[in-house]
Amino acid sequence: MEDLIQFKDVHKTYDMGQAQVKALDGISIETRKGDYLAVMGPSGSGKSTLMNLIGCLDSPTSGSYRLKGLEISTLGDDELARIRNREIGFIFQTFNLLPRTDALQNVELPLIYSGIARRERHERAKHALEAVGLGDRMHHRPNEMSGGQRQRVAIARALVNNPSILLADEPTGNLDSRTGEEIMALVDKLHAEGNTLILVTHEDDLARRAARVIRLKDGQIVSDTLNRQEGAPLPTGA
Protein backbone atom coordinates (compact mmCIF):
# COMPACT_ATOMS: atom_id res chain seq x y z
CA MET A 1 0.00 0.00 0.00
CA GLU A 2 1.36 3.43 -0.92
CA ASP A 3 1.92 6.09 1.70
CA LEU A 4 -0.92 8.55 2.14
CA ILE A 5 1.29 11.17 3.82
CA GLN A 6 5.04 11.40 3.35
CA PHE A 7 7.16 14.03 5.07
CA LYS A 8 10.90 14.03 4.27
CA ASP A 9 13.23 16.29 6.27
CA VAL A 10 10.56 18.97 6.67
CA HIS A 11 11.57 22.26 8.26
CA LYS A 12 9.34 25.20 9.14
CA THR A 13 10.87 28.49 10.23
CA TYR A 14 9.02 31.67 11.17
CA ASP A 15 10.51 35.15 11.07
CA MET A 16 9.89 36.89 14.38
CA GLY A 17 11.30 40.36 13.89
CA GLN A 18 15.08 40.06 13.91
CA ALA A 19 14.99 36.42 15.01
CA GLN A 20 13.98 33.17 13.35
CA VAL A 21 12.05 30.47 15.20
CA LYS A 22 12.35 26.83 14.12
CA ALA A 23 8.90 25.35 14.59
CA LEU A 24 9.81 22.08 12.85
CA ASP A 25 13.37 20.87 12.53
CA GLY A 26 13.81 17.99 10.10
CA ILE A 27 10.57 16.01 10.46
CA SER A 28 10.18 12.75 8.51
CA ILE A 29 6.88 10.83 8.78
CA GLU A 30 5.05 8.27 6.66
CA THR A 31 1.43 7.21 7.16
CA ARG A 32 -0.88 4.98 5.16
CA LYS A 33 -4.59 4.95 4.45
CA GLY A 34 -6.54 3.80 7.49
CA ASP A 35 -3.89 4.75 10.06
CA TYR A 36 -4.86 6.11 13.47
CA LEU A 37 -2.07 8.41 14.61
CA ALA A 38 -1.80 10.59 17.71
CA VAL A 39 0.62 13.53 17.83
CA MET A 40 1.71 14.66 21.29
CA GLY A 41 4.10 17.15 22.81
CA PRO A 42 4.33 20.12 25.17
CA SER A 43 3.38 23.65 24.20
CA GLY A 44 5.82 24.92 21.58
CA SER A 45 6.82 21.42 20.47
CA GLY A 46 5.55 21.88 16.91
CA LYS A 47 2.22 20.01 17.14
CA SER A 48 0.13 22.84 15.71
CA THR A 49 2.65 23.59 12.99
CA LEU A 50 2.71 19.94 11.95
CA MET A 51 -1.09 19.85 11.85
CA ASN A 52 -1.18 23.03 9.75
CA LEU A 53 1.25 21.53 7.25
CA ILE A 54 -0.59 18.20 7.03
CA GLY A 55 -3.86 20.13 6.60
CA CYS A 56 -2.41 22.30 3.80
CA LEU A 57 -2.99 25.43 5.88
CA ASP A 58 0.71 26.27 5.53
CA SER A 59 3.75 25.16 3.52
CA PRO A 60 7.17 23.91 4.66
CA THR A 61 10.16 26.24 4.55
CA SER A 62 12.15 23.30 3.16
CA GLY A 63 11.79 19.58 2.70
CA SER A 64 9.15 17.49 0.93
CA TYR A 65 5.49 16.87 1.79
CA ARG A 66 3.65 14.47 -0.48
CA LEU A 67 -0.06 13.73 -0.08
CA LYS A 68 -1.33 10.75 -2.09
CA GLY A 69 1.82 11.08 -4.19
CA LEU A 70 1.32 14.78 -4.96
CA GLU A 71 4.07 17.17 -3.90
CA ILE A 72 2.31 19.69 -1.68
CA SER A 73 5.26 21.83 -0.62
CA THR A 74 5.48 23.64 -3.98
CA LEU A 75 1.79 24.49 -4.44
CA GLY A 76 0.31 27.99 -4.35
CA ASP A 77 -2.48 29.20 -2.10
CA ASP A 78 -5.33 28.46 -4.53
CA GLU A 79 -4.15 24.91 -5.16
CA LEU A 80 -3.67 24.35 -1.44
CA ALA A 81 -7.23 25.55 -0.80
CA ARG A 82 -8.64 23.11 -3.36
CA ILE A 83 -6.71 20.17 -1.93
CA ARG A 84 -7.58 21.19 1.63
CA ASN A 85 -11.29 21.23 0.83
CA ARG A 86 -11.20 17.93 -1.06
CA GLU A 87 -8.75 15.86 0.99
CA ILE A 88 -8.82 17.11 4.60
CA GLY A 89 -11.61 17.09 7.17
CA PHE A 90 -10.93 19.31 10.20
CA ILE A 91 -12.32 18.75 13.71
CA PHE A 92 -11.41 21.67 15.99
CA GLN A 93 -11.51 22.08 19.76
CA THR A 94 -13.65 25.22 19.36
CA PHE A 95 -16.05 23.66 16.79
CA ASN A 96 -15.75 26.67 14.39
CA LEU A 97 -19.43 26.65 13.44
CA LEU A 98 -21.26 29.62 11.92
CA PRO A 99 -23.58 30.81 14.71
CA ARG A 100 -26.43 32.16 12.53
CA THR A 101 -26.85 29.08 10.35
CA ASP A 102 -28.36 25.75 11.32
CA ALA A 103 -26.54 22.44 11.51
CA LEU A 104 -27.47 21.43 7.97
CA GLN A 105 -26.14 24.67 6.50
CA ASN A 106 -22.94 24.41 8.52
CA VAL A 107 -22.31 20.91 7.22
CA GLU A 108 -23.04 22.00 3.64
CA LEU A 109 -20.24 24.60 3.63
CA PRO A 110 -17.41 22.41 2.24
CA LEU A 111 -19.76 21.25 -0.52
CA ILE A 112 -20.52 24.85 -1.50
CA TYR A 113 -16.79 25.49 -1.89
CA SER A 114 -16.58 22.34 -4.01
CA GLY A 115 -19.30 23.60 -6.35
CA ILE A 116 -21.78 20.82 -5.54
CA ALA A 117 -25.37 21.48 -6.64
CA ARG A 118 -27.88 22.48 -3.95
CA ARG A 119 -29.99 19.31 -3.99
CA GLU A 120 -26.93 17.04 -3.70
CA ARG A 121 -25.44 19.29 -0.99
CA HIS A 122 -28.62 18.98 1.04
CA GLU A 123 -28.75 15.19 0.75
CA ARG A 124 -25.07 14.66 1.57
CA ALA A 125 -25.20 17.02 4.56
CA LYS A 126 -28.36 15.32 5.83
CA HIS A 127 -26.71 11.90 5.52
CA ALA A 128 -23.58 13.13 7.36
CA LEU A 129 -25.66 14.48 10.25
CA GLU A 130 -27.60 11.23 10.48
CA ALA A 131 -24.29 9.35 10.57
CA VAL A 132 -23.25 11.23 13.73
CA GLY A 133 -26.65 10.82 15.39
CA LEU A 134 -28.06 14.30 14.73
CA GLY A 135 -30.76 13.57 12.16
CA ASP A 136 -33.33 15.17 14.46
CA ARG A 137 -31.27 18.34 15.11
CA MET A 138 -30.30 19.40 11.61
CA HIS A 139 -32.38 22.59 11.68
CA HIS A 140 -31.08 23.77 15.07
CA ARG A 141 -28.48 26.51 15.33
CA PRO A 142 -25.30 26.03 17.39
CA ASN A 143 -26.63 28.06 20.35
CA GLU A 144 -29.56 25.62 20.55
CA MET A 145 -27.22 22.65 21.00
CA SER A 146 -25.00 21.23 23.70
CA GLY A 147 -21.22 21.20 23.32
CA GLY A 148 -21.26 17.55 22.37
CA GLN A 149 -23.91 18.13 19.72
CA ARG A 150 -21.92 21.04 18.28
CA GLN A 151 -18.85 18.84 18.03
CA ARG A 152 -20.92 16.20 16.24
CA VAL A 153 -21.97 18.87 13.73
CA ALA A 154 -18.30 19.73 13.26
CA ILE A 155 -17.50 16.05 12.70
CA ALA A 156 -20.32 15.74 10.15
CA ARG A 157 -18.91 18.78 8.35
CA ALA A 158 -15.45 17.19 8.35
CA LEU A 159 -16.88 13.98 6.84
CA VAL A 160 -19.21 15.41 4.22
CA ASN A 161 -16.62 15.65 1.42
CA ASN A 162 -15.34 12.09 2.04
CA PRO A 163 -11.81 13.38 2.79
CA SER A 164 -8.64 11.30 2.73
CA ILE A 165 -7.68 12.44 6.24
CA LEU A 166 -9.56 13.52 9.35
CA LEU A 167 -7.49 15.95 11.44
CA ALA A 168 -8.75 16.24 15.02
CA ASP A 169 -7.14 19.01 17.07
CA GLU A 170 -7.91 18.51 20.80
CA PRO A 171 -11.48 17.45 19.87
CA THR A 172 -12.61 17.04 23.49
CA GLY A 173 -10.85 20.11 24.90
CA ASN A 174 -14.06 22.08 25.45
CA LEU A 175 -16.19 19.16 26.62
CA ASP A 176 -16.86 17.55 29.98
CA SER A 177 -15.42 14.07 30.50
CA ARG A 178 -18.63 12.17 29.75
CA THR A 179 -19.34 14.08 26.55
CA GLY A 180 -15.67 13.82 25.57
CA GLU A 181 -15.87 10.05 25.89
CA GLU A 182 -18.93 10.00 23.63
CA ILE A 183 -17.11 12.07 21.01
CA MET A 184 -14.01 9.86 21.17
CA ALA A 185 -16.20 6.76 20.82
CA LEU A 186 -17.54 8.34 17.63
CA VAL A 187 -13.99 9.12 16.45
CA ASP A 188 -13.00 5.50 17.11
CA LYS A 189 -16.02 4.34 15.12
CA LEU A 190 -15.02 6.54 12.18
CA HIS A 191 -11.58 4.94 12.18
CA ALA A 192 -13.08 1.46 12.38
CA GLU A 193 -15.09 2.33 9.27
CA GLY A 194 -11.85 2.96 7.36
CA ASN A 195 -11.16 6.65 7.89
CA THR A 196 -7.57 7.85 8.35
CA LEU A 197 -7.31 9.78 11.61
CA ILE A 198 -4.63 12.10 12.96
CA LEU A 199 -5.33 13.22 16.52
CA VAL A 200 -3.43 16.13 18.05
CA THR A 201 -3.66 15.95 21.83
CA HIS A 202 -1.82 16.52 25.09
CA GLU A 203 -3.87 13.86 26.90
CA ASP A 204 -2.31 10.42 27.32
CA ASP A 205 -5.68 8.67 27.65
CA LEU A 206 -6.75 9.97 24.24
CA ALA A 207 -3.41 9.09 22.64
CA ARG A 208 -3.73 5.51 23.91
CA ARG A 209 -6.76 5.07 21.65
CA ALA A 210 -4.57 5.53 18.56
CA ALA A 211 -2.55 2.74 17.02
CA ARG A 212 0.57 4.90 16.79
CA VAL A 213 1.88 7.84 18.83
CA ILE A 214 4.42 10.42 17.69
CA ARG A 215 5.88 12.69 20.37
CA LEU A 216 7.45 16.01 19.47
CA LYS A 217 9.83 18.26 21.38
CA ASP A 218 11.46 21.44 20.09
CA GLY A 219 10.27 20.72 16.57
CA GLN A 220 11.76 17.23 16.39
CA ILE A 221 10.37 13.71 16.76
CA VAL A 222 11.59 12.23 20.03
CA SER A 223 9.59 8.99 19.77
CA ASP A 224 7.40 7.14 17.28
CA THR A 225 5.78 4.10 18.85
CA LEU A 226 3.01 1.60 18.20
CA ASN A 227 0.28 1.19 20.80
CA ARG A 228 -1.24 -1.74 18.92
CA GLN A 229 -1.59 -3.12 15.44
CA GLU A 230 -4.24 -1.62 13.15
CA GLY A 231 -7.50 -3.50 13.60
CA ALA A 232 -6.66 -4.66 17.13
CA PRO A 233 -9.11 -3.74 19.91
CA LEU A 234 -8.64 -0.61 21.96
CA PRO A 235 -6.69 -1.04 25.20
CA THR A 236 -8.75 -1.80 28.28
CA GLY A 237 -9.96 1.39 29.93
CA ALA A 238 -9.55 3.54 26.78
C-alpha positions as CSV (number, residue, x, y, z in Angstrom):
1,M,0.0,0.0,0.0
2,E,1.4,3.4,-0.9
3,D,1.9,6.1,1.7
4,L,-0.9,8.6,2.1
5,I,1.3,11.2,3.8
6,Q,5.0,11.4,3.3
7,F,7.2,14.0,5.1
8,K,10.9,14.0,4.3
9,D,13.2,16.3,6.3
10,V,10.6,19.0,6.7
11,H,11.6,22.3,8.3
12,K,9.3,25.2,9.1
13,T,10.9,28.5,10.2
14,Y,9.0,31.7,11.2
15,D,10.5,35.1,11.1
16,M,9.9,36.9,14.4
17,G,11.3,40.4,13.9
18,Q,15.1,40.1,13.9
19,A,15.0,36.4,15.0
20,Q,14.0,33.2,13.3
21,V,12.0,30.5,15.2
22,K,12.3,26.8,14.1
23,A,8.9,25.3,14.6
24,L,9.8,22.1,12.9
25,D,13.4,20.9,12.5
26,G,13.8,18.0,10.1
27,I,10.6,16.0,10.5
28,S,10.2,12.7,8.5
29,I,6.9,10.8,8.8
30,E,5.0,8.3,6.7
31,T,1.4,7.2,7.2
32,R,-0.9,5.0,5.2
33,K,-4.6,4.9,4.4
34,G,-6.5,3.8,7.5
35,D,-3.9,4.7,10.1
36,Y,-4.9,6.1,13.5
37,L,-2.1,8.4,14.6
38,A,-1.8,10.6,17.7
39,V,0.6,13.5,17.8
40,M,1.7,14.7,21.3
41,G,4.1,17.1,22.8
42,P,4.3,20.1,25.2
43,S,3.4,23.7,24.2
44,G,5.8,24.9,21.6
45,S,6.8,21.4,20.5
46,G,5.6,21.9,16.9
47,K,2.2,20.0,17.1
48,S,0.1,22.8,15.7
49,T,2.7,23.6,13.0
50,L,2.7,19.9,11.9
51,M,-1.1,19.9,11.9
52,N,-1.2,23.0,9.7
53,L,1.2,21.5,7.3
54,I,-0.6,18.2,7.0
55,G,-3.9,20.1,6.6
56,C,-2.4,22.3,3.8
57,L,-3.0,25.4,5.9
58,D,0.7,26.3,5.5
59,S,3.7,25.2,3.5
60,P,7.2,23.9,4.7
61,T,10.2,26.2,4.5
62,S,12.1,23.3,3.2
63,G,11.8,19.6,2.7
64,S,9.2,17.5,0.9
65,Y,5.5,16.9,1.8
66,R,3.6,14.5,-0.5
67,L,-0.1,13.7,-0.1
68,K,-1.3,10.7,-2.1
69,G,1.8,11.1,-4.2
70,L,1.3,14.8,-5.0
71,E,4.1,17.2,-3.9
72,I,2.3,19.7,-1.7
73,S,5.3,21.8,-0.6
74,T,5.5,23.6,-4.0
75,L,1.8,24.5,-4.4
76,G,0.3,28.0,-4.4
77,D,-2.5,29.2,-2.1
78,D,-5.3,28.5,-4.5
79,E,-4.1,24.9,-5.2
80,L,-3.7,24.3,-1.4
81,A,-7.2,25.5,-0.8
82,R,-8.6,23.1,-3.4
83,I,-6.7,20.2,-1.9
84,R,-7.6,21.2,1.6
85,N,-11.3,21.2,0.8
86,R,-11.2,17.9,-1.1
87,E,-8.8,15.9,1.0
88,I,-8.8,17.1,4.6
89,G,-11.6,17.1,7.2
90,F,-10.9,19.3,10.2
91,I,-12.3,18.8,13.7
92,F,-11.4,21.7,16.0
93,Q,-11.5,22.1,19.8
94,T,-13.6,25.2,19.4
95,F,-16.0,23.7,16.8
96,N,-15.7,26.7,14.4
97,L,-19.4,26.6,13.4
98,L,-21.3,29.6,11.9
99,P,-23.6,30.8,14.7
100,R,-26.4,32.2,12.5
101,T,-26.8,29.1,10.4
102,D,-28.4,25.7,11.3
103,A,-26.5,22.4,11.5
104,L,-27.5,21.4,8.0
105,Q,-26.1,24.7,6.5
106,N,-22.9,24.4,8.5
107,V,-22.3,20.9,7.2
108,E,-23.0,22.0,3.6
109,L,-20.2,24.6,3.6
110,P,-17.4,22.4,2.2
111,L,-19.8,21.3,-0.5
112,I,-20.5,24.9,-1.5
113,Y,-16.8,25.5,-1.9
114,S,-16.6,22.3,-4.0
115,G,-19.3,23.6,-6.4
116,I,-21.8,20.8,-5.5
117,A,-25.4,21.5,-6.6
118,R,-27.9,22.5,-3.9
119,R,-30.0,19.3,-4.0
120,E,-26.9,17.0,-3.7
121,R,-25.4,19.3,-1.0
122,H,-28.6,19.0,1.0
123,E,-28.8,15.2,0.7
124,R,-25.1,14.7,1.6
125,A,-25.2,17.0,4.6
126,K,-28.4,15.3,5.8
127,H,-26.7,11.9,5.5
128,A,-23.6,13.1,7.4
129,L,-25.7,14.5,10.3
130,E,-27.6,11.2,10.5
131,A,-24.3,9.4,10.6
132,V,-23.3,11.2,13.7
133,G,-26.7,10.8,15.4
134,L,-28.1,14.3,14.7
135,G,-30.8,13.6,12.2
136,D,-33.3,15.2,14.5
137,R,-31.3,18.3,15.1
138,M,-30.3,19.4,11.6
139,H,-32.4,22.6,11.7
140,H,-31.1,23.8,15.1
141,R,-28.5,26.5,15.3
142,P,-25.3,26.0,17.4
143,N,-26.6,28.1,20.3
144,E,-29.6,25.6,20.5
145,M,-27.2,22.6,21.0
146,S,-25.0,21.2,23.7
147,G,-21.2,21.2,23.3
148,G,-21.3,17.5,22.4
149,Q,-23.9,18.1,19.7
150,R,-21.9,21.0,18.3
151,Q,-18.8,18.8,18.0
152,R,-20.9,16.2,16.2
153,V,-22.0,18.9,13.7
154,A,-18.3,19.7,13.3
155,I,-17.5,16.0,12.7
156,A,-20.3,15.7,10.1
157,R,-18.9,18.8,8.3
158,A,-15.5,17.2,8.4
159,L,-16.9,14.0,6.8
160,V,-19.2,15.4,4.2
161,N,-16.6,15.6,1.4
162,N,-15.3,12.1,2.0
163,P,-11.8,13.4,2.8
164,S,-8.6,11.3,2.7
165,I,-7.7,12.4,6.2
166,L,-9.6,13.5,9.4
167,L,-7.5,15.9,11.4
168,A,-8.8,16.2,15.0
169,D,-7.1,19.0,17.1
170,E,-7.9,18.5,20.8
171,P,-11.5,17.4,19.9
172,T,-12.6,17.0,23.5
173,G,-10.8,20.1,24.9
174,N,-14.1,22.1,25.5
175,L,-16.2,19.2,26.6
176,D,-16.9,17.5,30.0
177,S,-15.4,14.1,30.5
178,R,-18.6,12.2,29.8
179,T,-19.3,14.1,26.6
180,G,-15.7,13.8,25.6
181,E,-15.9,10.0,25.9
182,E,-18.9,10.0,23.6
183,I,-17.1,12.1,21.0
184,M,-14.0,9.9,21.2
185,A,-16.2,6.8,20.8
186,L,-17.5,8.3,17.6
187,V,-14.0,9.1,16.5
188,D,-13.0,5.5,17.1
189,K,-16.0,4.3,15.1
190,L,-15.0,6.5,12.2
191,H,-11.6,4.9,12.2
192,A,-13.1,1.5,12.4
193,E,-15.1,2.3,9.3
194,G,-11.8,3.0,7.4
195,N,-11.2,6.7,7.9
196,T,-7.6,7.9,8.3
197,L,-7.3,9.8,11.6
198,I,-4.6,12.1,13.0
199,L,-5.3,13.2,16.5
200,V,-3.4,16.1,18.0
201,T,-3.7,16.0,21.8
202,H,-1.8,16.5,25.1
203,E,-3.9,13.9,26.9
204,D,-2.3,10.4,27.3
205,D,-5.7,8.7,27.7
206,L,-6.8,10.0,24.2
207,A,-3.4,9.1,22.6
208,R,-3.7,5.5,23.9
209,R,-6.8,5.1,21.7
210,A,-4.6,5.5,18.6
211,A,-2.5,2.7,17.0
212,R,0.6,4.9,16.8
213,V,1.9,7.8,18.8
214,I,4.4,10.4,17.7
215,R,5.9,12.7,20.4
216,L,7.4,16.0,19.5
217,K,9.8,18.3,21.4
218,D,11.5,21.4,20.1
219,G,10.3,20.7,16.6
220,Q,11.8,17.2,16.4
221,I,10.4,13.7,16.8
222,V,11.6,12.2,20.0
223,S,9.6,9.0,19.8
224,D,7.4,7.1,17.3
225,T,5.8,4.1,18.9
226,L,3.0,1.6,18.2
227,N,0.3,1.2,20.8
228,R,-1.2,-1.7,18.9
229,Q,-1.6,-3.1,15.4
230,E,-4.2,-1.6,13.2
231,G,-7.5,-3.5,13.6
232,A,-6.7,-4.7,17.1
233,P,-9.1,-3.7,19.9
234,L,-8.6,-0.6,22.0
235,P,-6.7,-1.0,25.2
236,T,-8.7,-1.8,28.3
237,G,-10.0,1.4,29.9
238,A,-9.5,3.5,26.8
